């Protein structure tokens, strides 16, 4: 039996636009880094076999780098959005009429 949410959550348009812009910027940064990985694998597959350090080849190091980069970009996004929310002083949870 779902009676729906007890409160409505509305973000101001400025905050939504900021989050969208920040998300797209970080998405394109990650896409570029990942695109380089794909191109290296496609055009120079033998390069991925070269040992970088600790006996790990470039494919493994780059793969872990992609995972770590994704996590770091997620933290950057969260930090940027949190700062903007505090700057705009939005409480986050508002009722239908826009009053807290």
MMTF fields as JSON, N, C-alpha, C and O atoms, coordinates in Angstrom:
{
  "mmtfVersion": "1.0.0",
  "mmtfProducer": "UNKNOWN",
  "numBonds": 399,
  "numAtoms": 400,
  "numGroups": 100,
  "numChains": 1,
  "numModels": 1,
  "chainsPerModel": [1],
  "groupsPerChain": [100],
  "chainIdList": ["A"],
  "bondAtomList": [4, 2, 8, 6, 12, 10, 16, 14, 20, 18, 24, 22, 28, 26, 32, 30, 36, 34, 40, 38, 44, 42, 48, 46, 52, 50, 56, 54, 60, 58, 64, 62, 68, 66, 72, 70, 76, 74, 80, 78, 84, 82, 88, 86, 92, 90, 96, 94, 100, 98, 104, 102, 108, 106, 112, 110, 116, 114, 120, 118, 124, 122, 128, 126, 132, 130, 136, 134, 140, 138, 144, 142, 148, 146, 152, 150, 156, 154, 160, 158, 164, 162, 168, 166, 172, 170, 176, 174, 180, 178, 184, 182, 188, 186, 192, 190, 196, 194, 200, 198, 204, 202, 208, 206, 212, 210, 216, 214, 220, 218, 224, 222, 228, 226, 232, 230, 236, 234, 240, 238, 244, 242, 248, 246, 252, 250, 256, 254, 260, 258, 264, 262, 268, 266, 272, 270, 276, 274, 280, 278, 284, 282, 288, 286, 292, 290, 296, 294, 300, 298, 304, 302, 308, 306, 312, 310, 316, 314, 320, 318, 324, 322, 328, 326, 332, 330, 336, 334, 340, 338, 344, 342, 348, 346, 352, 350, 356, 354, 360, 358, 364, 362, 368, 366, 372, 370, 376, 374, 380, 378, 384, 382, 388, 386, 392, 390, 396, 394],
  "bondOrderList": [1, 1, 1, 1, 1, 1, 1, 1, 1, 1, 1, 1, 1, 1, 1, 1, 1, 1, 1, 1, 1, 1, 1, 1, 1, 1, 1, 1, 1, 1, 1, 1, 1, 1, 1, 1, 1, 1, 1, 1, 1, 1, 1, 1, 1, 1, 1, 1, 1, 1, 1, 1, 1, 1, 1, 1, 1, 1, 1, 1, 1, 1, 1, 1, 1, 1, 1, 1, 1, 1, 1, 1, 1, 1, 1, 1, 1, 1, 1, 1, 1, 1, 1, 1, 1, 1, 1, 1, 1, 1, 1, 1, 1, 1, 1, 1, 1, 1, 1],
  "groupList": [{"groupName": "UNK", "atomNameList": ["N", "CA", "C", "O"], "elementList": ["N", "C", "C", "O"], "formalChargeList": [0, 0, 0, 0], "bondAtomList": [1, 0, 2, 1, 3, 2], "bondOrderList": [1, 1, 2], "singleLetterCode": "X", "chemCompType": "L-PEPTIDE LINKING"}],
  "groupTypeList": [0, 0, 0, 0, 0, 0, 0, 0, 0, 0, 0, 0, 0, 0, 0, 0, 0, 0, 0, 0, 0, 0, 0, 0, 0, 0, 0, 0, 0, 0, 0, 0, 0, 0, 0, 0, 0, 0, 0, 0, 0, 0, 0, 0, 0, 0, 0, 0, 0, 0, 0, 0, 0, 0, 0, 0, 0, 0, 0, 0, 0, 0, 0, 0, 0, 0, 0, 0, 0, 0, 0, 0, 0, 0, 0, 0, 0, 0, 0, 0, 0, 0, 0, 0, 0, 0, 0, 0, 0, 0, 0, 0, 0, 0, 0, 0, 0, 0, 0, 0],
  "groupIdList": [1, 2, 3, 4, 5, 6, 7, 8, 9, 10, 11, 12, 13, 14, 15, 16, 17, 18, 19, 20, 21, 22, 23, 24, 25, 26, 27, 28, 29, 30, 31, 32, 33, 34, 35, 36, 37, 38, 39, 40, 41, 42, 43, 44, 45, 46, 47, 48, 49, 50, 51, 52, 53, 54, 55, 56, 57, 58, 59, 60, 61, 62, 63, 64, 65, 66, 67, 68, 69, 70, 71, 72, 73, 74, 75, 76, 77, 78, 79, 80, 81, 82, 83, 84, 85, 86, 87, 88, 89, 90, 91, 92, 93, 94, 95, 96, 97, 98, 99, 100],
  "secStructList": [7, 7, 7, 7, 7, 1, 1, 5, 7, 7, 7, 7, 2, 2, 2, 2, 2, 2, 2, 2, 2, 2, 2, 2, 2, 2, 2, 2, 2, 2, 2, 2, 2, 2, 2, 2, 2, 2, 2, 2, 2, 2, 2, 7, 4, 4, 4, 4, 4, 1, 3, 3, 3, 6, 6, 3, 3, 2, 2, 2, 2, 2, 2, 2, 2, 2, 2, 2, 2, 2, 2, 2, 2, 2, 2, 2, 2, 2, 2, 2, 2, 2, 2, 2, 2, 2, 2, 2, 6, 7, 7, 1, 7, 5, 7, 6, 6, 1, 7, 7],
  "xCoordList": [0.832, 0.0, 0.886, 1.478, 0.982, 1.832, 0.965, 0.117, 1.193, 0.431, 1.212, 0.743, 2.396, 3.207, 4.075, 3.997, 4.892, 5.8, 5.048, 4.004, 5.603, 4.981, 5.332, 4.591, 6.451, 6.846, 7.261, 7.652, 7.178, 7.613, 8.997, 9.274, 9.857, 11.219, 11.346, 11.163, 11.659, 11.821, 13.138, 13.446, 13.912, 15.137, 14.897, 14.121, 15.567, 15.409, 16.05, 16.945, 15.579, 16.062, 17.557, 18.251, 18.053, 19.486, 20.331, 21.36, 19.891, 20.626, 20.568, 21.572, 19.414, 19.289, 20.192, 20.839, 20.238, 21.089, 22.562, 23.353, 22.927, 24.314, 24.705, 25.773, 23.836, 24.124, 24.231, 25.093, 23.359, 23.395, 24.694, 25.337, 25.075, 26.305, 27.527, 28.417, 27.57, 28.7, 28.78, 29.865, 27.656, 27.628, 28.095, 28.85, 27.655, 28.077, 29.567, 30.245, 30.077, 31.509, 32.335, 33.273, 31.984, 32.733, 32.548, 33.472, 31.362, 31.111, 32.021, 32.59, 32.16, 32.99, 34.473, 35.237, 34.888, 36.269, 36.525, 37.519, 35.631, 35.805, 35.715, 36.471, 34.796, 34.65, 35.922, 36.306, 36.579, 37.837, 38.921, 39.651, 39.026, 40.028, 39.744, 40.658, 38.473, 38.102, 38.31, 38.728, 38.019, 38.222, 39.68, 39.978, 40.59, 42.016, 42.353, 43.118, 41.781, 41.994, 41.535, 42.242, 40.368, 39.826, 40.698, 40.985, 41.122, 41.973, 43.319, 43.806, 43.906, 45.162, 44.991, 45.835, 43.888, 43.628, 43.377, 43.739, 42.762, 42.428, 43.625, 43.912, 44.316, 45.382, 46.745, 47.544, 47.007, 48.309, 48.133, 48.512, 47.569, 47.316, 48.593, 48.569, 49.701, 50.952, 51.461, 52.181, 51.095, 51.506, 50.905, 51.508, 49.728, 49.055, 49.756, 49.497, 50.627, 51.374, 52.608, 53.189, 53.007, 54.24, 54.071, 53.052, 55.1, 55.08, 55.366, 56.339, 54.506, 54.639, 55.405, 56.477, 54.881, 55.563, 54.978, 53.852, 55.758, 55.388, 54.929, 54.136, 55.424, 55.07, 53.691, 53.227, 53.029, 51.691, 51.81, 52.588, 51.03, 51.08, 50.172, 49.396, 50.302, 49.566, 48.051, 47.323, 47.573, 46.131, 45.576, 44.52, 46.278, 45.824, 45.905, 44.966, 47.027, 47.219, 46.178, 45.57, 45.972, 45.0, 43.587, 42.787, 43.275, 41.951, 41.662, 40.585, 42.642, 42.464, 42.41, 41.683, 43.18, 43.137, 41.756, 41.29, 41.108, 39.749, 38.773, 37.911, 38.912, 38.021, 38.245, 37.29, 39.503, 39.824, 39.383, 38.871, 39.581, 39.152, 37.642, 37.166, 36.885, 35.427, 35.003, 34.098, 35.658, 35.333, 35.688, 34.902, 36.869, 37.291, 36.372, 36.043, 35.962, 35.058, 33.693, 33.044, 33.259, 32.019, 32.134, 31.192, 33.284, 33.507, 33.586, 33.091, 34.21, 34.274, 32.871, 32.529, 32.062, 30.683, 29.912, 29.215, 30.032, 29.325, 29.775, 28.951, 31.077, 31.603, 31.095, 30.662, 31.15, 30.705, 29.219, 28.814, 28.416, 26.967, 26.625, 25.732, 27.325, 27.074, 27.409, 26.66, 28.548, 28.911, 27.875, 27.539, 27.37, 26.362, 25.063, 24.415, 24.678, 23.466, 23.592, 22.649, 24.757, 24.969, 24.986, 24.473, 25.582, 25.633, 24.233, 23.923, 23.411, 22.037, 21.13, 19.996, 21.661, 20.926, 19.581, 18.559, 19.595, 18.367, 18.306, 19.291, 17.159, 16.986, 16.849, 17.094, 16.461, 16.349, 14.942, 14.429, 14.297, 12.951, 11.983, 12.065, 11.083, 10.084, 8.718, 8.598, 7.715, 6.359, 5.907, 6.632, 4.728, 4.199, 4.138, 4.371, 3.84, 3.738, 5.07, 5.106, 6.162, 7.474, 7.959, 9.061, 7.141, 7.536, 8.013, 7.534, 8.971, 9.463, 8.505, 8.765],
  "yCoordList": [-1.165, 0.0, 1.241, 1.581, 1.918, 3.1, 4.354, 4.55, 5.192, 6.439, 7.619, 8.755, 7.369, 8.432, 9.099, 8.774, 10.02, 10.695, 11.659, 12.2, 11.861, 12.791, 14.225, 15.14, 14.437, 15.787, 15.757, 14.711, 16.867, 17.003, 17.635, 18.544, 17.16, 17.666, 18.443, 17.893, 19.718, 20.571, 21.317, 21.91, 21.286, 22.059, 23.266, 23.206, 24.358, 25.551, 25.312, 24.479, 26.052, 25.872, 26.133, 25.447, 27.12, 27.443, 26.263, 25.949, 25.617, 24.47, 23.294, 22.613, 23.054, 21.964, 22.186, 21.253, 23.426, 23.736, 23.571, 23.079, 23.983, 23.844, 22.371, 21.98, 21.561, 20.127, 19.466, 18.616, 19.857, 19.29, 19.671, 18.826, 20.935, 21.398, 20.712, 20.273, 20.62, 19.972, 18.502, 17.992, 17.828, 16.419, 16.193, 15.258, 17.035, 16.896, 17.18, 16.496, 18.19, 18.49, 17.286, 16.882, 16.726, 15.594, 14.354, 13.554, 14.196, 13.085, 13.168, 12.161, 14.366, 14.514, 14.356, 13.854, 14.767, 14.526, 13.027, 12.538, 12.299, 10.853, 10.174, 9.246, 10.635, 10.038, 10.204, 9.304, 11.356, 11.577, 10.63, 10.053, 10.472, 9.565, 8.124, 7.386, 7.74, 6.39, 6.213, 5.146, 7.254, 7.191, 6.95, 6.21, 7.577, 7.339, 5.877, 5.261, 5.328, 3.91, 3.014, 2.081, 3.29, 2.472, 2.615, 1.628, 3.845, 4.052, 3.331, 2.721, 3.403, 2.695, 1.193, 0.537, 0.661, -0.771, -1.133, -2.222, -0.229, -0.51, -0.325, -1.18, 0.794, 1.13, 0.552, 0.216, 0.436, -0.038, -1.119, -0.91, -2.259, -3.291, -3.815, -4.22, -3.807, -4.301, -3.363, -3.796, -2.086, -1.121, -1.473, -1.215, -2.058, -2.395, -3.532, -3.747, -4.248, -5.328, -4.835, -5.572, -3.6, -3.094, -2.962, -2.483, -3.4, -3.377, -1.958, -1.332, -1.464, -0.095, -0.096, 0.502, -0.745, -0.871, -2.044, -2.472, -2.555, -3.708, -4.908, -5.723, -5.015, -6.14, -6.037, -6.992, -4.897, -4.7, -4.037, -3.102, -4.534, -3.944, -2.706, -2.411, -2.0, -0.75, -0.961, -0.106, -2.078, -2.342, -2.409, -1.842, -3.097, -3.227, -1.877, -1.473, -1.186, 0.11, 1.114, 1.826, 1.171, 2.107, 1.738, 2.624, 0.449, 0.007, 0.421, 0.934, 0.193, 0.643, 2.16, 2.725, 2.813, 4.279, 4.788, 5.797, 4.094, 4.474, 4.331, 5.186, 3.263, 3.06, 4.132, 4.71, 4.396, 5.421, 6.797, 7.594, 7.08, 8.366, 8.537, 9.625, 7.481, 7.558, 7.878, 8.682, 7.247, 7.515, 8.947, 9.637, 9.401, 10.772, 11.808, 12.821, 11.56, 12.498, 12.518, 13.562, 11.383, 11.35, 12.181, 12.881, 12.11, 12.921, 14.407, 15.249, 14.722, 16.118, 16.651, 17.765, 15.836, 16.244, 16.487, 17.493, 15.58, 15.729, 16.995, 17.738, 17.232, 18.411, 19.693, 20.616, 19.748, 20.95, 21.217, 22.355, 20.16, 20.337, 20.715, 21.531, 20.132, 20.464, 21.919, 22.612, 22.397, 23.805, 24.733, 25.771, 24.354, 25.195, 25.195, 26.234, 24.047, 23.985, 24.87, 25.571, 24.839, 25.693, 27.159, 28.009, 27.453, 28.845, 29.39, 30.543, 28.549, 28.977, 28.865, 29.345, 28.211, 28.057, 27.387, 27.847, 26.287, 25.518, 24.469, 23.783, 24.348, 23.353, 21.95, 20.976, 21.834, 20.522, 19.972, 19.547, 19.965, 19.418, 20.581, 21.345, 20.687, 21.747, 21.166, 20.124, 21.834, 21.362, 21.812, 22.522, 21.408, 21.705, 23.201, 23.624, 23.992, 25.432, 26.145, 27.353, 25.441, 26.037, 26.529, 27.068, 26.349, 26.773, 25.561, 24.448, 25.783, 24.676, 24.331, 23.415],
  "zCoordList": [0.0, 0.0, 0.0, 1.025, -1.142, -1.256, -1.243, -2.114, -0.246, -0.131, -0.673, -0.603, -1.211, -1.783, -0.734, 0.451, -1.173, -0.237, 0.676, 0.311, 1.879, 2.819, 2.494, 2.854, 1.817, 1.403, -0.055, -0.573, -0.697, -2.081, -2.089, -1.306, -2.965, -3.075, -4.373, -5.459, -4.255, -5.43, -5.33, -4.296, -6.403, -6.457, -7.345, -8.299, -7.026, -7.846, -9.208, -9.353, -10.195, -11.563, -11.683, -12.434, -10.944, -11.013, -10.545, -11.144, -9.478, -8.948, -9.919, -10.128, -10.505, -11.475, -12.682, -13.158, -13.177, -14.323, -13.962, -14.768, -12.755, -12.315, -12.235, -12.705, -11.64, -11.51, -12.878, -13.101, -13.783, -15.125, -15.829, -16.452, -15.731, -16.374, -15.771, -16.499, -14.45, -13.774, -14.167, -14.448, -14.188, -14.559, -15.985, -16.252, -16.898, -18.291, -18.469, -19.236, -17.758, -17.843, -17.399, -18.085, -16.264, -15.744, -16.616, -16.768, -17.184, -18.095, -19.317, -19.739, -19.888, -21.073, -20.734, -21.559, -19.558, -19.133, -19.066, -19.603, -18.409, -18.281, -19.647, -19.934, -20.481, -21.817, -22.632, -23.378, -22.493, -23.199, -22.721, -23.528, -21.408, -20.842, -21.287, -21.655, -21.249, -21.666, -23.168, -23.616, -23.946, -25.392, -25.754, -26.692, -25.008, -25.23, -24.956, -25.698, -23.892, -23.558, -24.704, -25.087, -25.245, -26.343, -27.586, -28.263, -27.886, -29.061, -28.914, -29.866, -27.742, -27.52, -27.729, -28.34, -27.211, -27.379, -28.833, -29.277, -29.571, -30.962, -31.888, -32.725, -31.729, -32.667, -32.284, -33.158, -31.005, -30.529, -29.453, -28.3, -29.819, -28.804, -28.144, -26.982, -28.876, -28.283, -27.192, -26.292, -27.264, -26.24, -24.887, -23.845, -24.907, -23.66, -22.913, -21.729, -23.587, -22.956, -22.211, -21.414, -22.463, -21.847, -20.331, -19.832, -19.629, -18.162, -17.686, -18.105, -16.809, -16.308, -14.991, -14.903, -13.986, -12.693, -11.926, -12.18, -10.988, -10.16, -10.984, -10.512, -12.203, -13.056, -13.69, -14.314, -13.54, -14.118, -15.487, -15.673, -16.434, -17.764, -17.851, -16.943, -18.977, -19.159, -19.12, -18.614, -19.641, -19.652, -18.234, -17.951, -17.348, -15.956, -15.242, -14.555, -15.407, -14.736, -15.23, -14.43, -16.544, -17.11, -16.656, -16.355, -16.604, -16.156, -14.723, -14.418, -13.839, -12.456, -12.383, -11.567, -13.237, -13.29, -13.678, -13.15, -14.597, -14.997, -13.836, -13.629, -13.095, -11.945, -10.891, -10.372, -10.575, -9.575, -10.051, -9.265, -11.337, -11.899, -11.787, -11.46, -12.054, -11.944, -10.514, -10.291, -9.554, -8.148, -7.784, -7.134, -8.198, -7.893, -8.544, -7.926, -9.781, -10.444, -9.756, -9.701, -9.238, -8.463, -7.203, -6.829, -6.543, -5.339, -5.683, -4.935, -6.816, -7.264, -7.539, -7.143, -8.226, -8.517, -7.224, -7.094, -6.28, -5.011, -4.28, -3.746, -4.262, -3.594, -4.244, -3.554, -5.572, -6.289, -6.053, -5.815, -6.122, -5.945, -4.51, -4.281, -3.541, -2.141, -1.871, -1.182, -2.416, -2.231, -2.857, -2.287, -4.033, -4.687, -3.896, -3.772, -3.363, -2.547, -1.319, -0.953, -0.68, 0.494, 0.105, 0.832, -1.052, -1.504, -1.796, -1.494, -2.381, -2.68, -1.466, -1.47, -0.406, 0.852, 0.651, 1.16, -0.103, -0.282, 0.802, 1.075, 1.413, 2.453, 1.897, 2.608, 0.637, 0.012, 0.049, -0.986, 1.21, 1.308, 1.488, 2.45, 0.55, 0.606, 0.307, -0.337, 0.77, 0.525, -0.847, -1.544, -1.232, -2.55, -2.821, -3.954, -1.841, -2.019, -2.066, -2.297, -1.856, -1.908, -0.557, -0.454, 0.495, 1.844, 2.601, 2.385, 3.5, 4.307, 5.41, 6.19]
}
